[in-house]
Amino acid sequence: MALKLLSHNVVYLKNVHWYRSQYTLKNLQKCLTADSIQVLFKSKHFLILNKPYDLILYDYHKTFRTEKTFFELIKEKFPYYFDPRLKGGFHVLHRLDSVTSGCICIPLNYFSQRIGFEAFKHGNADKYYIALVYGHLKLEKTNSDGMYELNMPIGEDSRRLKYARCTPSDIEGNKIAHCLQPEKAISQIKVLDHGTYKSKDCSKILIKPITGRRHQIRVHLNYLGHPIVGDTCYGIDDFDSYRTMLHSYRLNLKINTKKRLYIKAKAPDPFIPEVDPDWIPKYVVNPLNI
């Protein structure tokens, strides 16, 4: 199996038909070492890293155990920040799904955890994601920045409890009976490019989640009828894509202490032809200018 590490967060199997399995994931992660973890921002309070895709944060679910966890790689790179008293060894300010790559913020002490939590609690944390979705997405009623706001609750899917989530109705307004305890969920979405991925019509989009529900972006895009490329949980049976095309692109934090801190970090865009030649953008709808 020909594996190639193209960048800090992209392992690509060129011209190889394969299925994402535990065996495949372990082979992918043999390409990942502590040195391949890219540091985006570092201070005495926070560490922002570029998380690789298909990598769990820590071993909280044995059935998803792979060769290494993200926190184990951080421990190898920054052993002096490891705290054995914490679950996984590091503070957690926010999470990324195992399939998602990009910006993730690690508080380095209890004080940092508290002030970081306050920033998220009071709306002083802005997270931006980019994704490739199937179809040429067209959004109406956008604001002056080209952002469309989707306000659609998300609840547990009783058919796949503790595994998947869903909306209480579909885009046509038909009620979905298996949606349990839906909670408020808001996402802002901007279309960036129309193009093709492996000859199929696709769009590159920017998403800013206003709320933080589990799987929110993936569920909202599936609700719109434009599932993320490679998302085998919510999309079509797309097992030949090398990853789920969802990336945490930018993280902005405003920390209110005696000296106000503004933290900005951006993870390199993996959805460009130079990294993945299967993505061919054909028309720019809105520039990526955040």
Residue pairs with C-beta under 8 A, 6 or more apart in sequence:
1 13
1 16
1 18
1 27
2 13
2 14
2 16
3 11
3 13
3 27
3 28
3 30
3 31
4 11
4 12
4 13
4 14
4 31
5 11
5 31
5 32
5 36
6 12
6 275
7 268
7 270
7 275
8 36
8 37
8 38
8 50
8 52
8 268
9 38
9 50
9 51
9 52
9 53
9 101
9 102
9 247
9 267
9 268
9 270
10 53
10 101
10 270
10 275
10 276
11 28
11 31
11 32
11 52
11 242
12 242
12 275
12 276
13 242
17 240
18 24
18 240
18 242
19 239
19 240
20 54
20 232
20 239
22 66
25 54
25 66
25 67
26 66
26 67
28 54
29 54
29 55
29 66
29 67
29 68
30 67
32 52
32 55
32 68
32 73
33 73
33 76
34 73
34 74
34 76
34 77
35 77
36 52
37 49
37 50
37 52
37 73
37 74
37 77
38 49
38 50
38 267
38 268
39 47
39 48
39 49
39 50
40 48
40 49
40 50
40 103
40 265
40 266
40 267
41 47
41 48
41 263
41 264
41 265
42 48
43 263
44 108
45 107
45 108
45 109
45 111
45 112
45 115
45 116
45 255
45 261
46 105
46 106
46 107
46 108
46 112
46 116
46 253
46 263
47 74
47 78
47 81
47 105
47 106
47 108
48 103
48 104
48 105
48 106
48 251
48 263
48 265
49 74
49 103
49 104
49 106
50 101
50 102
50 103
50 267
50 268
51 70
51 96
51 100
51 101
51 102
51 103
51 104
51 248
52 70
52 101
53 99
53 100
53 101
53 243
53 244
53 247
54 66
54 98
54 99
54 243
54 244
55 66
55 68
55 69
55 70
55 73
55 98
56 64
56 65
56 66
56 69
56 70
56 98
57 69
57 70
57 71
57 88
57 92
57 95
57 96
57 98
57 104
58 69
58 70
58 71
58 72
58 87
58 88
58 89
58 90
59 65
59 69
59 88
60 87
60 88
64 98
69 88
70 104
71 88
71 89
71 90
74 81
74 82
74 89
74 90
74 106
75 82
75 89
75 90
81 90
81 106
81 108
82 89
82 90
83 89
83 90
83 91
90 106
91 106
91 107
91 108
91 109
91 110
91 112
91 113
92 106
93 105
93 106
93 107
93 113
93 116
93 117
93 120
94 104
94 105
94 120
94 125
94 127
94 212
95 104
96 102
96 104
96 248
97 215
97 218
97 244
97 246
99 230
99 231
99 243
99 244
99 246
100 129
100 244
100 246
100 247
100 248
101 243
101 246
101 247
101 248
101 267
101 270
102 129
102 247
102 248
102 249
102 267
103 127
103 248
103 249
103 250
103 251
103 265
103 266
103 267
104 248
104 251
105 116
105 251
105 253
105 263
105 265
107 113
107 116
115 255
115 256
115 257
116 253
116 255
118 124
118 256
119 125
119 253
119 254
119 255
119 256
120 212
122 256
124 253
124 254
124 255
124 256
125 251
125 252
125 253
125 254
126 208
126 250
126 251
126 252
127 208
127 209
127 248
127 250
127 251
128 206
128 207
128 208
128 248
128 249
128 250
128 251
128 290
129 206
129 207
129 208
129 209
129 217
129 246
129 247
129 248
129 249
130 192
130 204
130 205
130 206
130 207
130 246
130 247
130 249
130 269
130 271
130 288
131 204
131 205
131 207
131 217
131 221
131 228
131 229
131 245
131 246
131 247
131 271
132 197
132 202
132 203
132 204
132 205
132 228
132 229
132 245
132 271
132 279
133 202
133 203
133 205
133 221
133 226
133 227
133 228
133 229
133 245
134 200
134 201
134 202
134 226
134 227
134 228
134 229
134 235
134 236
135 201
135 202
135 203
135 225
135 226
136 194
136 201
136 202
136 203
137 189
137 191
137 203
137 205
137 224
137 226
138 191
139 148
139 189
139 190
139 191
140 148
141 148
142 148
142 190
143 149
145 190
146 190
146 191
146 285
146 286
147 188
147 189
147 190
147 208
148 188
148 189
148 190
149 186
149 187
149 188
149 189
149 210
150 186
150 187
150 188
150 189
150 220
150 223
150 224
151 184
151 185
151 186
152 167
152 185
152 220
152 223
153 167
153 168
153 182
153 183
153 184
153 185
154 165
154 166
154 167
154 182
154 183
154 185
154 213
154 214
154 215
154 216
154 219
154 220
155 165
155 166
155 167
155 168
155 179
155 180
155 181
155 182
155 183
156 162
156 165
156 166
156 179
156 180
156 181
157 163
157 164
157 165
157 166
157 178
157 179
157 180
158 178
158 179
158 180
159 178
161 180
163 233
164 215
164 233
164 234
165 213
165 214
165 215
165 219
166 176
166 178
166 179
166 219
167 176
167 179
167 182
167 219
167 220
167 223
168 175
168 176
168 179
168 182
169 175
169 176
170 176
170 223
171 223
171 224
171 225
183 211
183 213
184 211
185 211
185 213
185 216
185 219
185 220
186 209
186 210
186 211
187 207
187 208
187 209
187 210
187 211
187 216
187 217
187 220
188 207
188 208
188 209
188 210
189 205
189 206
189 207
189 208
189 220
189 221
189 224
190 205
190 206
190 207
190 286
191 203
191 204
191 205
191 285
191 286
192 203
192 204
192 205
192 206
192 284
192 285
192 286
192 287
192 288
193 203
193 204
193 281
193 282
193 283
193 284
193 285
194 201
194 202
194 203
194 281
194 282
194 283
194 285
195 201
195 202
195 203
195 204
195 279
195 280
195 281
195 282
195 283
196 202
196 279
196 280
196 282
197 229
197 245
197 278
197 279
197 280
198 241
198 278
202 229
202 279
203 226
203 285
204 271
204 279
204 281
205 221
206 249
206 286
206 288
206 290
207 217
207 220
207 221
209 216
209 217
213 219
215 233
215 234
217 228
217 246
218 227
218 228
218 231
218 233
218 234
218 246
219 234
221 227
221 228
221 234
222 228
222 231
222 234
222 235
227 234
227 235
227 236
228 234
228 235
228 244
228 245
228 246
229 235
229 238
229 241
229 244
229 245
230 238
230 241
230 242
230 243
230 244
230 245
231 238
231 244
231 245
231 246
232 238
232 239
232 244
245 271
247 267
247 269
247 270
247 271
248 267
249 266
249 267
249 269
249 290
250 264
250 265
250 266
250 267
250 290
251 263
251 264
251 265
251 266
252 262
252 263
252 264
253 261
253 262
253 263
253 264
254 260
254 261
254 262
254 263
255 261
255 262
255 263
269 275
269 288
270 276
271 279
272 279
273 279
273 280
273 281
